[in-house]
Amino acid sequence: MFANAARDEIGGGAPTTLTSPPDRFLFIVSRGNTKLATYLQGHFAGDTTVQVVVDRRHGERRQQATAVASERRRADRRSRPHVDKELRLTSFAIVTLPDPAVPSSRP
C-alpha cells in the first residue's frame, strides 16, 4: 500500500533520467605516491568522469627573497589553496571539474 502511494506521488513509477551530465572529477596525486596514482589509474580506467594525474608542480617559482619593483602576477596561479593542503596531508586531492558545456567566466 505505501509503496504504491509513494510511486504515484513521484510520477507513477516512471524511470528516472539524468537531467544534467554527471559530475567530472580530477584526482591529483602527490609526486611522492606513484603507487597510489598507478592504482587509481587502473581502478578508474574506462571511466570518462574521472581523470587521475600526478602533481607536476615543484613549489613556488620565485625562490629569491629580493624585492621586485612591482608584482607582475595579477593573482596567485593556484586558485584552489585547499588542494595544496590536501596533497600535503593525504598525498591526494579530489577536484570537481566544471561542466565543459558551460562557458567559463575566466578571460
N, C-alpha and C positions, 0 to 999 in steps of 0.2 A: 504494500500500500504506500509506504513512504517513498520507496524508490520510484514508483510511477509518478507520484506527485512532484518530486524533485525534478524528474526528467521533463515533465510538462512545463514546469516553471522556466527551464533554461533552453527551451527551443525544441521540445518534442523528441529529444534523443538524437538529434542530427549530429553527425560527426563534426568535431571542431577542426578548423583550418587555421593556418598561420596567417595573420593579417599583416605581419611585418617580417622582414628577413630575420633569421636568428642572429644573435649577437656573435661577434667575432672576437677572438681572444689572442693575445700575444703573450707567450711565456718567455720571459727574459731570464736566462740562467747565467750566474756569475762565471767568469772565465776559469775560476779555480774548481769548478764542479762539472767537468766534461762528462763524467759518468751519468749524472742526472740528466744532462742535456741529451745524451745518446738514448737513455731510457725513454724520456718524454717524446723524442722524435719518433721512436719506434711505436710507442703507445698511441700517438695521435696520427700516425701515418694514414693517409687517405681521408682524414677529417678536414674538410675545407674550411671549417670555422676556427681552427686552431693552428697557430704558427709558433714554432719553437726556435728561438735564436739565442746564441751565446753573446753576452755583453761584449761589445767591441771597444768600449770607452776605456781610456787609460788615465782618467783623472782630469784635473784642470790643465788646460794647455799652457796657461801663463804660470811659469814657475818662478819668475823673478819677483822680488818684493819691491822693486823700484817703482816709484810713482810714474804714471803716464800722464801726458799732457791732458788728454780727455778720454773718456771711455767711449770706444767706438761701437761696442755692442749696445743694441737697443734694450735688450733684456737677456736674462740667463737663457742659454740654449736648452737647458734641461727644464722643461716646463712641468715635470712631474717629480718634485723632490722626494715624494714618498717612495718612488721606485728605487732611488739610491739607498734609502734606509732599509727597505725590504731586502735588497740584494746583499747588503752588509749583514743583516740579522739572520736571514734564512737561506741565502745563496740563490734565491729566485724571486721573481715578481710576476704577477699576472696583471695585464693591462687589457681593459675592454677597448676594442678599436671602434671608431665611428663607422657608421654605415657608409660605404663608398658611394651610394646613390645620393646621399645628402651633400650638397655643396659645402665646402669648408669656408669658415669665416676668416681664415688666415689669408693675408695677401700673397 
